[in-house]
Amino acid sequence: MFAVIKTGGKQYIVAPGDKIKIEKIAEEVGKEVVFDKVLLLEKSKKLEIGTPLVKGASISGKVISQGKFKKEIVFKYRPKTRYKVKRGHRQFYTEVEITQILNAKS
């Protein structure tokens, strides 16, 4: 059993027990979070594809941690003009463990 969810402008393939790092959401560590934007749902070899979302389906998970990714270096350079800019960026994330996939039809 797996599903495809959409959160933070990105899509993730998830199954019960998976740990994923998503865009930061405002939830405390240990709290339950529900994803209701389910794009695809697979259960017992049958695919249910949403148009655009699967009706009544939701994914529940538990927030494990909040953190930052590794620093990404952004370097801009223009030749012959003495232009150089070096910047760094660290994106915030929320690590979520998927606990169960809920489907209203079953």
Phi and psi in degrees as GROMACS dihedral restraints (atoms count N, CA, C in turn):
[ dihedral_restraints ]
;  ai    aj    ak    al  type     phi  dphi    fc
    3     4     5     6     1  -147.8    20    10
    4     5     6     7     1   168.9    20    10
    6     7     8     9     1  -148.3    20    10
    7     8     9    10     1   161.9    20    10
    9    10    11    12     1  -115.5    20    10
   10    11    12    13     1   121.2    20    10
   12    13    14    15     1  -114.7    20    10
   13    14    15    16     1   161.0    20    10
   15    16    17    18     1  -122.4    20    10
   16    17    18    19     1   124.5    20    10
   18    19    20    21     1  -153.1    20    10
   19    20    21    22     1   139.7    20    10
   21    22    23    24     1    63.9    20    10
   22    23    24    25     1    26.2    20    10
   24    25    26    27     1    79.5    20    10
   25    26    27    28     1     6.6    20    10
   27    28    29    30     1  -125.9    20    10
   28    29    30    31     1   161.5    20    10
   30    31    32    33     1  -114.4    20    10
   31    32    33    34     1   140.9    20    10
   33    34    35    36     1  -131.3    20    10
   34    35    36    37     1   138.4    20    10
   36    37    38    39     1   -90.5    20    10
   37    38    39    40     1   122.6    20    10
   39    40    41    42     1  -129.2    20    10
   40    41    42    43     1   153.5    20    10
   42    43    44    45     1  -141.8    20    10
   43    44    45    46     1   158.0    20    10
   45    46    47    48     1   -57.5    20    10
   46    47    48    49     1   132.1    20    10
   48    49    50    51     1    96.1    20    10
   49    50    51    52     1   -11.9    20    10
   51    52    53    54     1   -72.0    20    10
   52    53    54    55     1   148.1    20    10
   54    55    56    57     1  -115.1    20    10
   55    56    57    58     1   123.4    20    10
   57    58    59    60     1  -125.7    20    10
   58    59    60    61     1   151.4    20    10
   60    61    62    63     1  -107.2    20    10
   61    62    63    64     1   117.8    20    10
   63    64    65    66     1  -117.0    20    10
   64    65    66    67     1   171.7    20    10
   66    67    68    69     1   -56.3    20    10
   67    68    69    70     1   147.6    20    10
   69    70    71    72     1   -57.9    20    10
   70    71    72    73     1   130.7    20    10
   72    73    74    75     1  -121.0    20    10
   73    74    75    76     1   152.2    20    10
   75    76    77    78     1   -86.4    20    10
   76    77    78    79     1    74.2    20    10
   78    79    80    81     1  -132.7    20    10
   79    80    81    82     1   148.5    20    10
   81    82    83    84     1   -80.8    20    10
   82    83    84    85     1   156.8    20    10
   84    85    86    87     1   -64.1    20    10
   85    86    87    88     1   132.6    20    10
   87    88    89    90     1    95.3    20    10
   88    89    90    91     1   -12.0    20    10
   90    91    92    93     1   -81.0    20    10
   91    92    93    94     1   158.0    20    10
   93    94    95    96     1   -86.7    20    10
   94    95    96    97     1   140.6    20    10
   96    97    98    99     1  -130.6    20    10
   97    98    99   100     1   142.1    20    10
   99   100   101   102     1  -119.9    20    10
  100   101   102   103     1   129.7    20    10
  102   103   104   105     1  -105.0    20    10
  103   104   105   106     1   117.4    20    10
  105   106   107   108     1  -104.7    20    10
  106   107   108   109     1    -3.6    20    10
  108   109   110   111     1   -91.5    20    10
  109   110   111   112     1    82.0    20    10
  111   112   113   114     1  -101.0    20    10
  112   113   114   115     1   120.2    20    10
  114   115   116   117     1   -91.4    20    10
  115   116   117   118     1   -31.5    20    10
  117   118   119   120     1  -148.8    20    10
  118   119   120   121     1   144.1    20    10
  120   121   122   123     1  -138.3    20    10
  121   122   123   124     1   127.7    20    10
  123   124   125   126     1  -116.9    20    10
  124   125   126   127     1   124.7    20    10
  126   127   128   129     1  -143.6    20    10
  127   128   129   130     1   123.8    20    10
  129   130   131   132     1    48.6    20    10
  130   131   132   133     1    54.9    20    10
  132   133   134   135     1    65.1    20    10
  133   134   135   136     1    15.0    20    10
  135   136   137   138     1  -116.9    20    10
  136   137   138   139     1   127.4    20    10
  138   139   140   141     1   -94.0    20    10
  139   140   141   142     1   136.0    20    10
  141   142   143   144     1  -121.2    20    10
  142   143   144   145     1   112.4    20    10
  144   145   146   147     1  -102.1    20    10
  145   146   147   148     1   128.6    20    10
  147   148   149   150     1   -78.6    20    10
  148   149   150   151     1   157.0    20    10
  150   151   152   153     1  -129.4    20    10
  151   152   153   154     1    74.4    20    10
  153   154   155   156     1   -88.2    20    10
  154   155   156   157     1   -15.7    20    10
  156   157   158   159     1  -117.6    20    10
  157   158   159   160     1   151.8    20    10
  159   160   161   162     1   -78.9    20    10
  160   161   162   163     1   122.5    20    10
  162   163   164   165     1   -69.8    20    10
  163   164   165   166     1   131.7    20    10
  165   166   167   168     1    79.7    20    10
  166   167   168   169     1    -2.4    20    10
  168   169   170   171     1   -91.4    20    10
  169   170   171   172     1   144.2    20    10
  171   172   173   174     1  -151.7    20    10
  172   173   174   175     1   157.2    20    10
  174   175   176   177     1  -120.4    20    10
  175   176   177   178     1   131.8    20    10
  177   178   179   180     1  -112.4    20    10
  178   179   180   181     1   146.8    20    10
  180   181   182   183     1  -150.2    20    10
  181   182   183   184     1   171.5    20    10
  183   184   185   186     1  -121.2    20    10
  184   185   186   187     1   133.9    20    10
  186   187   188   189     1   -73.8    20    10
  187   188   189   190     1   123.0    20    10
  189   190   191   192     1   -93.9    20    10
  190   191   192   193     1   -46.2    20    10
  192   193   194   195     1  -158.3    20    10
  193   194   195   196     1   162.7    20    10
  195   196   197   198     1  -118.2    20    10
  196   197   198   199     1   142.7    20    10
  198   199   200   201     1  -167.5    20    10
  199   200   201   202     1  -165.5    20    10
  201   202   203   204     1  -129.2    20    10
  202   203   204   205     1   144.2    20    10
  204   205   206   207     1   -74.1    20    10
  205   206   207   208     1   175.1    20    10
  207   208   209   210     1   -62.3    20    10
  208   209   210   211     1   156.1    20    10
  210   211   212   213     1   -71.5    20    10
  211   212   213   214     1   131.9    20    10
  213   214   215   216     1  -102.2    20    10
  214   215   216   217     1   131.3    20    10
  216   217   218   219     1   -91.1    20    10
  217   218   219   220     1   127.8    20    10
  219   220   221   222     1  -111.4    20    10
  220   221   222   223     1   112.8    20    10
  222   223   224   225     1  -120.8    20    10
  223   224   225   226     1   120.8    20    10
  225   226   227   228     1  -108.4    20    10
  226   227   228   229     1   138.2    20    10
  228   229   230   231     1  -148.3    20    10
  229   230   231   232     1   132.7    20    10
  231   232   233   234     1  -123.2    20    10
  232   233   234   235     1   121.2    20    10
  234   235   236   237     1   -68.3    20    10
  235   236   237   238     1   150.3    20    10
  237   238   239   240     1    66.9    20    10
  238   239   240   241     1    10.4    20    10
  240   241   242   243     1  -125.6    20    10
  241   242   243   244     1     2.8    20    10
  243   244   245   246     1    59.0    20    10
  244   245   246   247     1    37.6    20    10
  246   247   248   249     1  -108.3    20    10
  247   248   249   250     1   114.9    20    10
  249   250   251   252     1  -140.6    20    10
  250   251   252   253     1   130.9    20    10
  252   253   254   255     1  -134.1    20    10
  253   254   255   256     1   127.3    20    10
  255   256   257   258     1  -119.6    20    10
  256   257   258   259     1   122.0    20    10
  258   259   260   261     1  -133.1    20    10
  259   260   261   262     1   157.6    20    10
  261   262   263   264     1  -121.6    20    10
  262   263   264   265     1   156.5    20    10
  264   265   266   267     1  -144.3    20    10
  265   266   267   268     1   133.8    20    10
  267   268   269   270     1  -122.5    20    10
  268   269   270   271     1   117.3    20    10
  270   271   272   273     1   -84.6    20    10
  271   272   273   274     1   136.5    20    10
  273   274   275   276     1   -75.6    20    10
  274   275   276   277     1   148.1    20    10
  276   277   278   279     1  -142.2    20    10
  277   278   279   280     1   163.7    20    10
  279   280   281   282     1  -125.0    20    10
  280   281   282   283     1   125.9    20    10
  282   283   284   285     1   -92.7    20    10
  283   284   285   286     1   126.3    20    10
  285   286   287   288     1  -124.6    20    10
  286   287   288   289     1   136.1    20    10
  288   289   290   291     1  -100.9    20    10
  289   290   291   292     1   124.2    20    10
  291   292   293   294     1   -76.4    20    10
  292   293   294   295     1   124.3    20    10
  294   295   296   297     1   -98.3    20    10
  295   296   297   298     1   -44.2    20    10
  297   298   299   300     1  -157.0    20    10
  298   299   300   301     1   158.1    20    10
  300   301   302   303     1  -110.9    20    10
  301   302   303   304     1   120.2    20    10
  303   304   305   306     1  -105.9    20    10
  304   305   306   307     1   134.7    20    10
  306   307   308   309     1  -130.2    20    10
  307   308   309   310     1   125.1    20    10
  309   310   311   312     1   -67.1    20    10
  310   311   312   313     1   -24.8    20    10
  312   313   314   315     1   -76.8    20    10
  313   314   315   316     1   -27.0    20    10
